[in-house]
Amino acid sequence: MEHVTDPSRRKLFSALRDKIADPSPVKSFQRVADIGQQTSAVFWAMAAQAADNIFVAGDDGLIFHYDGECWQQQRGCSDLPIHSLCFTQDKADTQSSLIAVGWLGLIAEYRRGEWHHIQGGQRVTSTSDAQMIRQNLPLFDVARASNGDLWAVGDQGRVTRFDGRQWQELDSGSRANLRSVLPLDDGSVLIGGSSGTLLRYREGPDQSAQWQTIVTDSGSTLVSMASADGQTVFCVGFGYNVEAGGFVGHLFEIDGDSGQQISSGTQLPRLRCIAPSGDGFLVTGDDGFAFRVDPNGTKRLATQVRFDLHRALTLDSGEVLICGDGGTLLIEKEQGATALMSAVVERTPPSWAVWDHGLSEKILRGVWVAPDQSVFAVGDQGTVLHFDGCQWALTELPQQTRLHSVWGTSSNNVYACGENATIYRFNGVEWQQAYSGQIDNPLLAITGFGPHDIFVVGDNGMALRYDGLQWRKMNTGTQAELYGLWGLDAEHLLAVGGGGVVMRWNGEQWASFYSGRDNDVFGVWGESLNRIFLVGLPGSIIRFSGSKWEKEFSSVRTDLHAVTGVKGGPVFAVGSLGVVLRNDGSEWQLEPCAAEVTLTAVASTDDYVVAVGHDGTILKRLLTRR
């Protein structure tokens, strides 16, 4: 592919450093209410011919259509996830149809107002013939070439092409899981996938298939490609980073026979999509991340959500649509917007504000509000922050023990537990060591029901009880880490921890209580024995209603570390990346807050909620009086 690259376009991504850290305040995105009120499923795909002919599709075969007046759900031909959409002709062709591809090789076509099954979508066995097995491998992307051919790609190197008459399976020579396809103006087709796989297809003079492997020197999964001029190609993907402890996003430029990674100057979240937009591109990724790059520079976009964003689309009107997890369909709000904007949800951000103290940037891991409304927050290196009703004060314990949890009966009788099975007590004047197990096990959670009835749990199933005279070890019957603790009284207590373990104390002994989930559980809170919430990995929320445990849709995948609530009022859960969720009785809603750091603990009163986390962060949210 010999061409002269436009120098101005190659510079588009050269100024990423320090440009995408903060969202741009110029424009904001709003959710489409018509869709958000009907589903919380994941949307993977979008396609539009014009502002009055837009489709969005995703899990469970969900398909919504906008006809210029409203969004309406359509009856599809399958309940399988739809991963990609593509029109067979451009907007000038009123007879064009819409192609959908998805799970189990599903290929479906929308024509004359109805969806029709074309191919795939069957659960085949090893005894089925090879052709049927091939046709039912999952498909993840579909695109139309300038000559009208349709290309779709999927698992195990699957490439299939529709030539106007039938879908034909092509042998790409690869067994990588393919995730993106991009036909170019010169007639070639680029295909990207797992382990840095990048293929180019050309048709020889004798119409023979010619496959070429393009070197990327990367192990990234290449999930989306785009070209604004039909020549220069940019690609986004992701790979696992050991130091980051998760997936990070990568950008590539494909030039000739190689693909070079573009240095962003900052760590990016997992990237999902790159799409042409005006003179530049839109890029979306996990946790609501999105930015625009054009000749004017690079700007982070204020999406106002924490959902993973899978696709972006720019209409001829200039309006931008982004879809993703949690039934998310976002529209960029601009002055003079079309009727699309009449369907958005206007939300007033809740007042989660930073509670300034300026005393420490150590990680805070526990928080408790005393009956007199004074607040205690504890954390790393023996850090204790105390708000006495007027101002914050800092105490650093001489042992510099990491403290995980804090609880008390009054502001003059406060206990904090931490590393090395150590417990400290504050008597209103000073902190003193109250217990040391002289072992490596950290104590992770503490609660109680009076000055002579206190419980503590920690690593290796360790549990202690204080009777006013001494701390006694308890046999929990588990070796799991116990991260969270809550009780209605001294005879009804729950401890939660690693592997989804839930331990129940009935006043005489501990016994396991199966919640139906195996993910780590970090926090537990209840209003009564018939209304209990557990939170943990990854964004999981489990509710006990008196007879059984049920998983609730949290709308996030970030880890949730703690949960609390107000009796007869809302319940709050906090976690990584500044995630705060609120439930008023029906569903969990994401609440914006003033910090994006990991939040580790949360406590509530009838008047406000306080959360603490990394960098010494303390957040406060006022509650409306009932």
For each residue, the residues with C-beta under 8 A, 3 or more apart:
1: 184 186 188 200 231 256
2: 256
3: 231 232
4:
5: 9 10 231 232 255
6: 9 10 229 231 232
7: 10 11
8: 11 12 295
9: 5 6 12 228 229 232
10: 5 6 7 13 14 232 253
11: 7 8 14 15
12: 8 9 234 280 281 293 294 295
13: 10 16 234 251 253 262 293 298
14: 10 11 262
15: 11 19 297 298
16: 13 19 20 251 262 263 264 265 266 293 298
17: 263 264 265 266
18: 21 265 266
19: 15 16 291 297 298 299 300
20: 16 264 266 268 291 298 299 300
21: 18 266 300
22: 300
23: 300 301 302 303
24: 27 299 300 301 302
25: 28 302
26: 299
27: 24 301 302 332 333 334
28: 25 302 304 332 333
29: 301 302 303 304 305 320 322 330 331 332 333
30: 304 330 331 333 341 344 345 346
31: 36 305 328 329 330 344 345 347
32: 35 36 71 329 330 331 340 343 344 345
33: 36 37 343 344 345
34: 37 38 70 71 343
35: 32 38 39 56 64 71 327 329
36: 31 32 33 39 327 328 329 345
37: 33 34
38: 34 35 73 327
39: 35 36 62 73 327
40: 326 327 553 555 587
41: 58 59 60 62 327
42: 58 59 81 310 324 325 326
43: 46 56 57 58 59 62 310 311 323 324 325 327 328 329
44: 57 58 59 81 82 83 84 102 310 311 323
45: 55 56 57 58 82 83 84 85 100 310 311 323
46: 43 54 55 56 57 85 311 313 321 323
47: 54 55 85 86 87 98 313
48: 51 53 54 55 313 315 321
49: 53 87 90 91 96
50: 53 91 315 316
51: 48 54 68 315 316 317 319 338 340
52: 66 67 68
53: 48 49 50 65 66 67 68 91
54: 46 47 48 51 65 66 315 321
55: 45 46 47 48 63 64 65 66 85 98 110
56: 35 43 45 46 63 64 321 323 329
57: 43 44 45 46 61 62 63 64 76 82 85 100
58: 41 42 43 44 45 62 81 82 323
59: 41 42 43 44 62 81
60: 41 79 81
61: 57 76 77 78 79 80 81 82 102
62: 39 41 43 57 58 59 73 76 82
63: 55 56 57 73 74 76 82 100 115
64: 35 55 56 57 71 72 73 74 329
65: 53 54 55 71 72 74
66: 52 53 54 55 70 71 72 340
67: 52 53 70 72
68: 51 52 53 339
69: 339
70: 34 66 67 343
71: 32 34 35 64 65 66 343
72: 64 65 66 67
73: 38 39 62 63 64
74: 63 64 65 110 115
75: 115
76: 57 61 62 63 79 82 100 108 115
77: 61 108 115 116 117
78: 61 102 106 108 117 121
79: 60 61 76
80: 61 102 103 104 106 121
81: 42 44 58 59 60 61 102 103
82: 44 45 57 58 61 62 63 76 85 100 101 102 103 106 108
83: 44 45 101 102 103 138 139 140 141
84: 44 45 100 101 102 139 140 141 142 152
85: 45 46 47 55 57 82 98 99 100 142
86: 47 98 99 142 143 144 150
87: 47 49 90 91 96 97 98 99 144
88: 96 97 98 99 144 148 150
89: 92 93 95 96 144 148
90: 49 87 93 96
91: 49 50 53 87 316
92: 89
93: 89 90 96
94:
95: 89
96: 49 87 88 89 90 93
97: 87 88 109 110 111
98: 47 55 85 86 87 88 109 110 111
99: 85 86 87 88 107 108 109 110 142 150 162
100: 45 57 63 76 82 84 85 106 107 108 109 110 115 142
101: 82 83 84 105 106 107 108 139 140 141 142 152 154
102: 44 61 78 80 81 82 83 84 106 108 121 138 139
103: 80 81 82 83 106 121 138
104: 80 120 121 122 123 136 137 138
105: 101 119 120 121 135 136 137 138 139 154 158
106: 78 80 82 100 101 102 103 117 119 120 121 139
107: 99 100 101 117 118 119 120 121 139 152 167
108: 76 77 78 82 99 100 101 102 115 116 117 118 121
109: 97 98 99 100 115 116 118
110: 55 74 97 98 99 100 113 114 115 116
111: 97 98 114 116
112:
113: 110
114: 110 111
115: 63 74 75 76 77 100 108 109 110
116: 77 108 109 110 111
117: 77 78 106 107 108 121
118: 107 108 109 167
119: 105 106 107 135 167
120: 104 105 106 107 135 136 139
121: 78 80 102 103 104 105 106 107 108 117 136
122: 104 132 136
123: 104 136
124: 128 132 133 136
125: 128
126: 133
127:
128: 124 125 132 133
129: 132 133
130: 133 134
131: 134 135 169
132: 122 124 128 129 135 136
133: 124 126 128 129 130 136 137
134: 130 131 137 158 169
135: 105 119 120 131 132 160 169
136: 104 105 120 121 122 123 124 132 133
137: 104 105 133 134 154 155 156 158
138: 83 102 103 104 105 154 155
139: 83 84 101 102 105 106 107 120 142 152 153 154 158 160
140: 83 84 101 153 154 155 178 179 180
141: 83 84 101 152 153 154 178 179 180 181
142: 84 85 86 99 100 101 139 150 151 152 181
143: 86 150 151 181 182 183
144: 86 87 88 89 148 149 150 151 183
145: 148 149 150 151 183 187 189
146: 183 185 187
147: 187
148: 88 89 144 145 164
149: 144 145 161 162 163 164 183
150: 86 88 99 142 143 144 145 161 162
151: 142 143 144 145 159 160 161 162 181 183 189 191
152: 84 101 107 139 141 142 159 160 161 162 167 181
153: 139 140 141 158 159 160 178 179 180 181 191 193
154: 101 105 137 138 139 140 141 158 177 178
155: 137 138 140 158 177 178
156: 137 175 176 177
157: 172 173 174 175 176 177 178 193
158: 105 134 137 139 153 154 155 169 172 178
159: 151 152 153 169 170 171 172 178 181 191 201
160: 135 139 151 152 153 167 168 169 170
161: 149 150 151 152 167 168 170
162: 99 149 150 151 152 166 167 168
163: 149 166 168
164: 148 149
165:
166: 162 163
167: 107 118 119 152 160 161 162
168: 160 161 162 163
169: 131 134 135 158 159 160
170: 159 160 161 201 209
171: 159 209
172: 157 158 159 178 191 199 201 211
173: 157 199 211
174: 157 178 193 197 199 213
175: 156 157
176: 156 157 193 194 195 197
177: 154 155 156 157 193 194 221
178: 140 141 153 154 155 157 158 159 172 174 181 191 192 193 194 197
179: 140 141 153 192 193 194 221 222 223 224
180: 140 141 153 191 192 193 222 223 224 225 235
181: 141 142 143 151 152 153 159 178 189 190 191 192 225
182: 143 189 190 191 225 226 227 233
183: 143 144 145 146 149 151 188 189 190
184: 1 187 188 189 190 227 230 231 233
185: 146 230 231
186: 1 230 231
187: 145 146 147 184 202 203
188: 1 183 184 200 201 202
189: 145 151 181 182 183 184 200 201
190: 181 182 183 184 198 199 200 214 225 233 254
191: 151 153 159 172 178 180 181 182 197 198 199 200 201
192: 178 179 180 181 197 198 199 222 223 224 225 235 237
193: 153 157 174 176 177 178 179 180 197 198 221 222
194: 176 177 178 179 197 221
195: 176 219 221
196: 216 217 218 219 220 222 259
197: 174 176 178 191 192 193 194 213 216 222
198: 190 191 192 193 213 214 215 216 222 235 254 259
199: 172 173 174 190 191 192 211 212 213 214
200: 1 188 189 190 191 211 212 214
201: 159 170 172 188 189 191 209 210 211 212
202: 187 188 210 212
203: 187 207 208 209 210
204: 207 208 209 210
205:
206:
207: 203 204
208: 203 204
209: 170 171 201 203 204
210: 201 202 203 204
211: 172 173 199 200 201
212: 199 200 201 202 257
213: 174 197 198 199
214: 190 198 199 200 254 257 258 259
215: 198 257 258 259
216: 196 197 198 220 222 252 258 259 261
217: 196 258 261
218: 196 237 239 250 252 259 261
219: 195 196 239
220: 196 216 237 238 239 250 252 261
221: 177 179 193 194 195 237 238 239
222: 179 180 192 193 196 197 198 216 225 235 236 237 252
223: 179 180 192 236 237 238 271 272 273
224: 179 180 192 235 236 237 271 272 273 274 275
225: 180 181 182 190 192 222 233 234 235 236 254 274
226: 182 233 234 235 274 275 276 281
227: 182 184 230 231 232 233 234 276
228: 9 232 276 279 280 281
229: 6 9 232
230: 184 185 186 227
231: 1 3 5 6 184 185 186 227
232: 3 5 6 9 10 227 228 229 253 255
233: 182 184 190 225 226 227 253 254
234: 12 13 225 226 227 251 252 253 254 262 274 281
235: 180 192 198 222 224 225 226 251 252 253 254 259 274
236: 222 223 224 225 249 250 251 252 271 272 273 274 283 285
237: 192 218 220 221 222 223 224 249 250 252 271
238: 220 221 223 247 248 249 250 270 271
239: 218 219 220 221 247 248 250
240: 246 247 248
241: 244 245 246 247 248 267
242: 245
243:
244: 241 248 267
245: 241 242
246: 240 241 270
247: 238 239 240 241 269 270 286
248: 238 239 240 241 244 267 268 269 270
249: 236 237 238 264 268 269 270 271 285 289
250: 218 220 236 237 238 239 261 268 271
251: 13 16 234 235 236 261 262 264 268 271 283
252: 216 218 220 222 234 235 236 237 259 260 261 262
253: 10 13 232 233 234 235 259 260 262
254: 190 198 214 225 233 234 235 258 259
255: 5 232 258 259 260
256: 1 2
257: 212 214 215
258: 214 215 216 217 254 255
259: 196 198 214 215 216 218 235 252 253 254 255
260: 252 253 255
261: 216 217 218 220 250 251 252
262: 13 14 16 234 251 252 253
263: 16 17
264: 16 17 20 249 251 267 268
265: 16 17 18
266: 16 17 18 20 21
267: 241 244 248 264
268: 20 248 249 250 251 264 271 285 289
269: 247 248 249 285 286 287 289
270: 238 246 247 248 249 285 286 308
271: 223 224 236 237 238 249 250 251 268 274 283 284 285 289
272: 223 224 236 284 285 286 308 309 310 311 324
273: 223 224 236 282 283 284 285 309 310 311 312
274: 224 225 226 234 235 236 271 281 282 283
275: 224 226 281 282 311 312 313 314
276: 226 227 228 280 281 282 314
277: 280 281 282 292 294 312 314 320
278: 294 314 318
279: 228 294 295
280: 12 228 276 277 292 293 294 295
281: 12 226 228 234 274 275 276 277 292 293 294
282: 273 274 275 276 277 290 291 292 301 312 314 320 322
283: 236 251 271 273 274 290 291 292 293 312
284: 271 272 273 289 290 309 310 311 312 322 324
285: 236 249 268 269 270 271 272 273 289 290 308 309
286: 247 269 270 272 289 308 309 557
287: 269 306 307 308 558 577
288: 303 304 305 306 307 309
289: 249 268 269 271 284 285 286 303 309
290: 282 283 284 285 300 301 303 309 312 322
291: 19 20 282 283 298 299 300 301
292: 277 280 281 282 283 298 299 301
293: 12 13 16 280 281 283 297 298 299
294: 12 277 278 279 280 281 297
295: 8 12 279 280
296:
297: 15 19 293 294
298: 13 15 16 19 20 291 292 293
299: 19 20 24 26 291 292 293
300: 19 20 21 22 23 24 290 291
301: 23 24 27 29 282 290 291 292 332
302: 23 24 25 27 28 29
303: 23 29 288 289 290 309 322 330
304: 28 29 30 288 347 592
305: 29 31 288 309 324 326 328 330 590
306: 287 288 555 556 558 577 579 590
307: 287 288 324 325 326 328 555 556 590
308: 270 272 285 286 287 324 325 557
309: 272 273 284 285 286 288 289 290 303 305 312 322 323 324 325 328 330
310: 42 43 44 45 272 273 284 323 324 325
311: 43 44 45 46 272 273 275 284 322 323 324
312: 273 275 277 282 283 284 290 309 320 321 322
313: 46 47 48 275 320 321 322
314: 275 276 277 278 282 318 319 320 321
315: 48 50 51 54 318 319 320 321
316: 50 51 91
317: 51 338
318: 278 314 315 334
319: 51 314 315 331 332 334 337 338 340
320: 29 277 282 312 313 314 315 331 332
321: 46 48 54 56 312 313 314 315 329 330 331 332
322: 29 282 284 290 303 309 311 312 313 328 329 330
323: 43 44 45 46 56 58 309 310 311 328 329 330
324: 42 43 272 284 305 307 308 309 310 311 328 330
325: 42 43 307 308 309 310 328 555 557
326: 40 42 305 307 553 555 556
327: 35 36 38 39 40 41 43
328: 31 36 43 305 307 309 322 323 324 325
329: 31 32 35 36 43 56 64 321 322 323
330: 29 30 31 32 303 305 309 321 322 323 324
331: 29 30 32 319 320 321 337 340 341 344
332: 27 28 29 301 319 320 321
333: 27 28 29 30 337 341 344
334: 27 318 319 337
335:
336:
337: 319 331 333 334 340 341
338: 51 317 319 341
339: 68 69 342 343
340: 32 51 66 319 331 337 343
341: 30 331 333 337 338 344
342: 339
343: 32 33 34 70 71 339 340
344: 30 31 32 33 331 333 341
345: 30 31 32 33 36
346: 30
347: 31 304
348:
349: 591 592
350: 582 591 592 593 621
351: 621 622
352: 580 591 592 593 594 611 619 620 621
353: 594 619 620 621
354: 594 595 617 618 619
355: 610 618 619 620
356:
357: 360 385 387 392 394 616 618
358:
359: 385 392 393 394 616
360: 357 379 383 385 394 616
361: 615 616
362: 379 380 381 383 616
363: 379 380 600 613 614 615 616
364: 367 377 378 379 383 385 600 601 612 613 614 616 617 618
365: 378 379 380 402 403 404 405 600 601 612
366: 377 378 379 403 404 405 406 416 600 601 612
367: 364 375 376 377 378 406 601 602 603 610 611 612 618
368: 375 376 406 407 408 414 603
369: 373 374 375 376 603 604 605 610
370: 373 374 375 376 408 410 411 414
371: 410 411
372: 389 410 411
373: 369 370 389 605 607
374: 369 370 386 387 388 389 411
375: 367 368 369 370 385 386 387 603 610
376: 367 368 369 370 384 385 386 387 406 408 411 414 416 426
377: 364 366 367 384 385 386 406 601 612 618
378: 364 365 366 367 383 384 385 403 404 405 406 416 418
379: 360 362 363 364 365 366 383 402 403 612 616
380: 362 363 365 383 402 403
381: 362 396 400 401 402
382: 396 397 398 399 400 401 402 403
383: 360 362 364 378 379 380 394 395 396 403 616
384: 376 377 378 394 395 396 397 403 406 416 426 431
385: 357 359 360 364 375 376 377 378 392 393 394 395 616 618
386: 374 375 376 377 392 393 394 395
387: 357 374 375 376 391 392 393
388: 374 391 393 411
389: 372 373 374
390:
391: 387 388
392: 357 359 385 386 387
393: 359 385 386 387 388
394: 357 359 360 383 384 385 386
395: 383 384 385 386 431
396: 381 382 383 384 400
397: 382 384 400 401 403 424 431
398: 382
399: 382 422 433
400: 381 382 396 397
401: 381 382 397 418 419 420 422 424
402: 365 379 380 381 382 418 419 442
403: 365 366 378 379 380 382 383 384 397 406 416 417 418 424
404: 365 366 378 417 418 419 442 443 444 445
405: 365 366 378 416 417 418 443 444 445 446 485 601
406: 366 367 368 376 377 378 384 403 414 415 416 417 446
407: 368 414 415 446 447 448 454
408: 368 370 376 411 413 414 415 426
409: 413 448 450 451
410: 370 371 372 413 414
411: 370 371 372 374 376 388 408 414 428
412: 426 427 428
413: 408 409 410 425 426 427 428 451
414: 368 370 376 406 407 408 410 411 425 426
415: 406 407 408 423 424 425 426 434 446 448 454
416: 366 376 378 384 403 405 406 423 424 426 431 446
417: 403 404 405 406 422 423 424 443 444 445 446 456 458
418: 378 401 402 403 404 405 422 423 424 442 443
419: 401 402 404 422 442 443
420: 401 436 437 438 439 440 441 442
421: 435 436 437 438 439 440 441 442 443 458 462
422: 399 401 417 418 419 433 435 436 437 443
423: 415 416 417 418 433 434 435 436 443 446 456 464 471
424: 397 401 403 415 416 417 418 431 432 433 434
425: 413 414 415 431 432 433 434
426: 376 384 408 412 413 414 415 416 430 431
427: 412 413 430 432
428: 411 412 413
429:
430: 426 427
431: 384 395 397 416 424 425 426
432: 424 425 427
433: 399 422 423 424 425 436
434: 415 423 424 425 471
435: 421 422 423 464 471
436: 420 421 422 423 433
437: 420 421 422 441 443 462
438: 420 421
439: 420 421
440: 420 421
441: 420 421 437 458 459 460 462
442: 402 404 418 419 420 421 458 459
443: 404 405 417 418 419 421 422 423 437 446 456 457 458 462 464
444: 404 405 417 457 458 459 481 482 483 484
445: 404 405 417 456 457 458 482 483 484 485 495
446: 405 406 407 415 416 417 423 443 454 455 456 485
447: 407 454 455 485 486 487 493
448: 407 409 415 451 453 454 455 466
449: 453 454 487 489 490
450: 409 453
451: 409 413 448 454 468
452: 466 467 468
453: 448 449 450 465 466 467 468 490
454: 407 415 446 447 448 449 451 465 466
455: 446 447 448 463 464 465 466 485 487 493 505
456: 417 423 443 445 446 463 464 465 466 471 485
457: 443 444 445 462 463 464 476 482 485 495 497
458: 417 421 441 442 443 444 445 462 463 481 482
459: 441 442 444 462 481 482
460: 441 479 480 481
461: 476 477 478 479 480 481 482 503
462: 421 437 441 443 457 458 459 473 476 482
463: 455 456 457 458 473 474 475 476 482 495 510
464: 423 435 443 455 456 457 471 472 473 474
465: 453 454 455 456 471 472 474
466: 448 452 453 454 455 456 470 471 472
467: 452 453 470 472
468: 451 452 453
469:
470: 466 467
471: 423 434 435 456 464 465 466
472: 464 465 466 467
473: 462 463 464
474: 463 464 465 510
475: 463 509 510
476: 457 461 462 463 482 495 503 510
477: 461 503 510 511 512
478: 461 482 497 501 503 510 512
479: 460 461
480: 460 461 497 498 499 501
481: 444 458 459 460 461 497 498
482: 444 445 457 458 459 461 462 463 476 478 485 495 496 497 501 503
483: 444 445 496 497 498 520 521 522 523
484: 444 445 495 496 497 521 522 523 524 534 562
485: 405 445 446 447 455 456 457 482 493 494 495 496 524
486: 447 493 494 524 525 526 532
487: 447 449 455 490 492 493 494 505
488: 492 493 526 528 529
489: 449 492
490: 449 453 487 493 507
491: 505 506 507
492: 487 488 489 505 506 507 529
493: 447 455 485 486 487 488 490 504 505
494: 485 486 487 502 503 504 505 513 524 526 532
495: 445 457 463 476 482 484 485 502 503 505 510 524
496: 482 483 484 485 501 502 503 521 522 523 524 534 536
497: 457 478 480 481 482 483 484 501 503 520 521
498: 480 481 483 501 520
499: 480 518 519 520
500: 515 517 518 519 520 521 536
501: 478 480 482 496 497 498 512 521
502: 494 495 496 512 513 514 515 521 524 534
503: 461 476 477 478 482 494 495 496 497 510 511 512 513
504: 493 494 510 511 512 513
505: 455 487 491 492 493 494 495 509 510
506: 491 492 509 511
507: 490 491 492
508:
509: 475 505 506
510: 463 474 475 476 477 478 495 503 504 505
511: 477 503 504 506
512: 477 478 501 502 503 504
513: 494 502 503 504
514: 502 549
515: 500 502 521 534 542 544 549
516: 542 549 551
517: 500 521 536 540 542 549 551
518: 499 500
519: 499 500 536 537 538 540
520: 483 497 498 499 500 536 537
521: 483 484 496 497 500 501 502 515 517 524 534 535 536 537 540 542
522: 483 484 496 535 536 537 559 560 561 562
523: 483 484 496 534 535 536 560 561 562 563 573
524: 484 485 486 494 495 496 502 521 532 533 534 535 563
525: 486 532 533 563 564 565 571
526: 486 488 494 529 531 532 533 544
527: 531 532 565 567 568
528: 488 531 532
529: 488 492 526 532 546
530: 544 545 546
531: 526 527 528 543 544 545 546
532: 486 494 524 525 526 527 528 529 543 544
533: 524 525 526 541 542 543 544 563 565 571 573
534: 484 496 502 515 521 523 524 540 541 542 543 544 549 563
535: 521 522 523 524 540 541 542 560 561 562 563 573 575
536: 496 500 517 519 520 521 522 523 540 559 560
537: 519 520 521 522 540 559 560
538: 519 557 558 559
539: 554 555 556 557 558 559 560 575 579
540: 517 519 521 534 535 536 537 551 554 560
541: 533 534 535 551 552 553 554 560 563 573 581 588
542: 515 516 517 521 533 534 535 549 550 551 552
543: 531 532 533 534 549 550 551 552
544: 515 526 530 531 532 533 534 548 549 550
545: 530 531 548 550
546: 529 530 531
547:
548: 544 545
549: 514 515 516 517 534 542 543 544
550: 542 543 544 545
551: 516 517 540 541 542 543
552: 541 542 543 583 588
553: 40 326 541 587 588
554: 539 540 541 560 573 581 588
555: 40 306 307 325 326 539 581 588 589 590
556: 306 307 326 539 560 575 579 581 590
557: 286 308 325 538 539
558: 287 306 538 539 575 576 577 579
559: 522 536 537 538 539 575 576
560: 522 523 535 536 537 539 540 541 554 556 563 573 574 575 579 581
561: 522 523 535 574 575 576 598 599 600 601
562: 484 522 523 535 573 574 575 599 600 601 602 611
563: 523 524 525 533 534 535 541 560 571 572 573 574 602
564: 525 571 572 602 603 604 609
565: 525 527 533 569 570 571 572 604
566: 569 570 571 604 605 606 609 623
567: 527
568: 527 626
569: 565 566 584 606 623 626
570: 565 566 582 583 584 585 623
571: 525 533 563 564 565 566 582 583
572: 563 564 565 580 581 582 583 602 604 609 611 621
573: 523 533 535 541 554 560 562 563 580 581 583 588 602
574: 560 561 562 563 579 580 581 599 600 601 602 611 613
575: 535 539 556 558 559 560 561 562 579 598 599
576: 558 559 561 579 598 599
577: 287 306 558 596 597 598
578: 593 595 596 597 598 599 613
579: 306 539 556 558 560 574 575 576 590 599
580: 352 572 573 574 590 591 593 599 611 619 621
581: 541 554 555 556 560 572 573 574 588 589 590 591
582: 350 570 571 572 588 589 591
583: 552 570 571 572 573 586 587 588 589
584: 569 570 589
585: 570
586: 583
587: 40 553 583
588: 541 552 553 554 555 573 581 582 583
589: 555 581 582 583 584
590: 305 306 307 555 556 579 580 581
591: 349 350 352 580 581 582 621
592: 304 349 350 352
593: 350 352 578 580 611 619 621
594: 352 353 354 619
595: 354 578 613 615 617 619
596: 577 578
597: 577 578 613 614 615 617
598: 561 575 576 577 578 613 614
599: 561 562 574 575 576 578 579 580 602 611 612 613 614 617 619
600: 363 364 365 366 561 562 574 612 613 614
601: 364 365 366 367 377 405 561 562 574 611 612 613
602: 367 562 563 564 572 573 574 599 609 610 611 612
603: 367 368 369 375 564 609 610
604: 369 564 565 566 572 608 609 610 623
605: 369 373 566 608 609
606: 566 569 623 625 626
607: 373 622 623 625
608: 604 605 620 621 622 623
609: 564 566 572 602 603 604 605 620 621 623
610: 355 367 369 375 602 603 604 618 619 620 621
611: 352 367 562 572 574 580 593 599 601 602 618 619 621
612: 364 365 366 367 377 379 599 600 601 602 617 618 619
613: 363 364 574 578 595 597 598 599 600 601 617 619
614: 363 364 597 598 599 600 617
615: 361 363 595 597
616: 357 359 360 361 362 363 364 379 383 385
617: 354 364 595 597 599 612 613 614
618: 354 355 357 364 367 377 385 610 611 612
619: 352 353 354 355 580 593 594 595 599 610 611 612 613
620: 352 353 355 608 609 610
621: 350 351 352 353 572 580 591 593 608 609 610 611
622: 351 607 608
623: 566 569 570 604 606 607 608 609
624:
625: 606 607
626: 568 569 606
